Amino acid sequence: MKNKKVSLLKWRPEESEYIEISWPEVHKTLGIDQTKWLLSQPQNVCQLVLERNGMFCSLVAEFYDEQALTVYHLMWAK
């Protein structure tokens, strides 16, 4: 399976050399249960990735396992 990306959060970073993830904002937006589930997955199944595209940053979940992606969508369908 090719990796599948699920966009979780998008923001415009401050003018700084470093990009910081606001974990309180992630928990507020996704919920603690979803965040914990994503972080508990083995790295060969799913990883959280920080992407920078132009002026915006995104936190995405990359899935490398079709079954894990299906479970994710069943648990947190939007």
N, C-alpha and C positions, 0 to 999 in steps of 0.2 A: 504494500500500500504506500502510495505517496503520502507525504505528510499533509494533513488538513489543518488549516488555521481557523481559530475562532477568536474574533476580536472581543476583548473583555472590557477595555477601558481606553479612552483616548483623551489626551490633554496637551496643552501648549506649555512647554517647559519655560522656566524663567531663564533669563539671559545669564547662563552660567556654563562653565566648562563641564560641570558634572550634571548628570540627569538623576534625579531622585524620584523614586516611586513612593507615593504617599499611601502607605499601607492602611492607615485609617480610612482613606477614601476608597481603596480597593475593598475593604471589609464592608463599608457602607453601601457601595454599589453592588457588589456580588453577594455579600453575606459571608459570615465566617465559615459556615459549613461548606459552601462551595469552594472558598479559598483553601481551606484545609484539605478538601478532597483533591483538588488540583495539585497541591504541593506534596501530597502523600503518594502520588503515582510514581512508579519507577521511571527513570529517565528514558528508557527505551519504549515507553508507552505514551508519555505526555510530558511536556516541559513548558514552563512559562518563559516567554521570550519578550524582551524589551526591544521594540523597533523604533527607529527614528526615520520619519519620512518628511523631509522638508522642515516645516516649522512645527510639526506635531510629533508627539511620541505616542506609542500605543503599547499596551500590554496585551499580548496574545497568548493563547494556549495552542501549542502545536501538538497534534495527535499523530502518533505513528502506528496506532493499532485501531483497526476498524471497530472492534468490539468496545473498546474504551470510549471511543467517540459516540457510539450508539448509547452507551450507558450514560454518558454526560448529557446528551440531548434528552434522554428520558427523564433524568433527574432534574435538569434545569432548563427545560424548554421555555422559550420566551414567546 
